[in-house]
Amino acid sequence: MNGSIIDAHLHLDLYSEVERKILLQDLKKYEIEALISVSNNLSSAKKNVELAQIDQRVYAAFGFHPEQALPSEIEIDQLLSFIKNNTNNMIAIGEVGLPYYLRREKPEIPIEPYLEMLEVFIQLTANLNKPVILHAVYEDAPVVCELLEKYSIKKAHFHWFKGSSVSVQHLMQNGYYISLTPDCLYKPSIQQMIKEYPLTNMMVETDGPWPFEGPFKGRMTHPKMIRHSIAKIAELKRIDLKDAYQELYRNTKEFYQL
């Protein structure tokens, strides 16, 4: 192996108990130093706190995943209270953003309530001085960038980012970070973005337990897959594999202050 790795974005709480046990037992074997486990809602956040307390290699982020129905006012208030009361147990706000895929399935869904909720999370990010982990792809990215700029947010992590060249340039100009998943092995659009985006603002992730295609089809998503991603990034960037490992590892450590 060429160095330690960090999974910058996964949903550890969504794995089954058996899968999670296997994954955590494998961390040392595959030199996986840390996992950034994001939350979908309040119950997810509570589970991630529990997992982080059991295993110090797990770092919890708290948020509300946008690709689901909006929470009630009571639910969002409870989540916000939980976040404020557990700031010391939180590595970042996340996962938050806008419901791109949900709106493709149901175009009648209004975007305004999601924008309002996202602004609350971004404002909280500014108040707590924490990084924010974003689900904002394609045409949603410029809208989210405007909100980040409104609150002078610098530490923004666009996970599994996909978007136009214009959006990519916007993220680059603002110094935002993106993270790549194992789909970089078989998605030409992602490979092109890797060539364009500065390595200094990249991280690697799995978004597990989300499944992948190509060489990973039918396999449980595991942080060890990141090693294949790093090899592909090194190839596309035309740099030494060891240098790619070191840069991606350093980026994640510094961004999340691990």
Summary of the structure (lengths in Angstrom):
residues: 258
radius of gyration: 17.2
end to end distance: 21.5
largest distance: 51.5
contacts: 881
relative contact order: 0.15
helix: 53%
strand: 15%
